[in-house]
């Protein structure tokens, strides 16, 4: 499980080492702003990144080591990670799409951080509350955070009462009619 505040990171694919005459501000900067973004993590924050293709890993063991030192809550990647055994040994929580050995190197760069991003139609703003477990990741915008947490607790309490009633012999149909959830 993971819970913390979003520290959004925007990635972009690159093709080559910048020696081709590219003139952008990140053209000759390995990894772009990745190291700055990593070093800017605050305690309890979650590094959440998107924007890259699936041809390299967005996170690895050394990043996990730094994030652990900074007391970050974890990382959520719309892409792959590498160094899985090292990350697991650290006990650092990472949600990702899978494992892949290629690092960002000449393949990708962080182009911005602490900016709004979007993953699969969900907008993530800096400081939004993130919650993840084995069933997925929730983004809870600050504007509705209090209500969302209150309603989630109410639902969990009601589902607990339903479970007790069903264990006591109540039918599923009766439970739904009585509690309104199933």
Secondary structure, DSSP 8 states (H G I E B T S, - for coil): -EEEEEEEEEEEE--S-STT---STTTTSTTBTHHHHHHT--TTEEEEEE---SSSEEE-HHHHHHHHHTT--EEEESSEE--HHHHHHHT--EE-SEE-S--STTTEEEEEESS-EEETTEEE-TT-EEEEETTEEEEE-GGGHHHHHHHHHHHHHHHHHHHHHHHTT--HHHHHHHHS--
